[in-house]
């Protein structure tokens, strides 16, 4: 089953869910603030992102208040991958959303063109 980690007050998440509903895609909706993706899911997503030229920073909600308050733009370059994954798994507010993971599906954020390729 497709898992969609989302935040109800996030307009991007609302658009993404509306897109999935329009395509009649079945999914489990999980509140990302209350239940962050697991370290295993984050590692799997990172591997998929790297295959497409992405990197660790792509997992972070870089426009979020917490990211800025923690000064992660300065700290992230010197963090190990394991440290960053642990931090993300402990705080869903730091994870870029929506975070969508399922069998052969790995999406972070909502870019409609990318989503059309997956669904």
N, C-alpha and C positions, 0 to 999 in steps of 0.2 A: 504494500500500500504506500502511496505517495505521502510523504510528510511535508507539511507546510508550516514552518515556524513563522509566525506573524505577530504584529502588534495592531490591535483593533483601531487605534487612533492614527495609524500611518496610512496616508492617502495612497502611497505606492502599493502597500499590501492590499488595500481595498481594490485597486485596479487589477492586481494580479489574481485575486480570488474571483473577481468578476470574469476575468479572462478564462480561468479554469472552469468556472461554472458554464460559461458560454460554449466551451468545448466538451462539456459533459464529462469532465475528468473527475474521478473519485479521489478524494484525499482526506487525510486526517489533519485538522487544523490545531496547531499547538501554540499557546501563548508564549512567545519567545522571552518575555521578561520574567515569567514565572518558571519556565522550563527551557533553559538554554540547550542548544544541540550538545550531544555528548562529544567527548574527545574523539571517539572513534568516527563519528559522523563528520566532525570538523576536519580530521585527517583525510578522510575519504573525499570531502569537498575540495580540500587543498590540492590533493593529487589530481583531481579532475580540472581544477583551475590551472594548474601548472601545465597540463597537457595542451591547454588552449592559450598558453603564453601569460597566464596570470601569476599572482604571487600571494604571499601571506597577507599583505596589506588589503587585498581584495575581500578578505573575510570580515574586515572591520567596518563598522558604521562610522566612517571618518567625519561625518557631519554632525554626529551626536554630541550632546553636551558632556556626557561622561568621558568620551574619547578626548575631548578638548581639556576638560578639568584634570584628567590624569596625565596630560601632556604626552600622549602616546605617539604623536608624530615625531617627537624627539627621542622617545625611548624605544620604539619599535625596531629601528635599525640595529640596535645592539642586543635585542632580545633573541633568545634561541627560539626555534620553532616550537619546541616542547613548552617553553614558558608562555608563549603567545597562545597556543592551543588551550593550555590549562586556564589562562585568564579568560578566554572567550567562553569556555565551558562553565565557568563560574559566574558569568555575568552576561545575560542575554542582551542587555542594552548595548553592549559593545559589538554585537554581531550584526553585520549588514543584513537587511531584511527586504523582502521575504527571503528566507533560507529554505530552499526546496530540495529534498533529497528522496530518491527512490531508486528502483532498479533501472540502471542506466540513465537516470535523470539527476543532474547536479546543476542547480541554478541559484545564484545569489543576486538579489536585486531584481528589478523588473524592467527588462528591455523587450518590448513586444516582439521585435524581429527575432531575437534569440529564442523567445518562448514559442513562436510559431514554428521554428525548426524542430523543437522538442515534441510539440503536441500537434 
